[in-house]
């Protein structure tokens, strides 16, 4: 769709940071504190519809910004759906909106990090493994517990 679109019709939408969590951290019980900032992601919008996401990395030593990738896959629409779902959930306070990526398990989730001491909210982004589709949202503990066995299964295969 991007190749056939006039660039003047596109606009940059919401920005969010992408954090990566490895399976060793899940198995060690370290929690989301071990998630590492890997990229910044910007939604690309065409006529009010999110059609892609662009990722950039920033080198902390010299603030050099590097283009990383453009994603037009199912996680782009999945992110928008997860945000709508999260907006409908009961919650108090303000949250930072991140993406949590656990690449070895093919998992991406909306990570709502409380800014004022509230509860962390995790919303799986579809497509997601079936084991994560049992709830609309998870606490940090519930989410990591759901991933512990798949992380262990992967660890024993490696």
Buried (B, 14 or more C-beta within 10 A) or exposed (E): EEEEBEEEEBEEBBEBBBBBBBBEBBBEEBBBEBBEEBBBBBBBBBEEEBBBBBBBBEEEEEEEEEEBEEBBEEBBBBBBBBBEBBEEEEBEEEBEBBBBBBEBBEBBBBBBBBEEEBEBBBBBBBBBEEEBEEEEBBEBEEBBEBBEEBBEEBEEEE
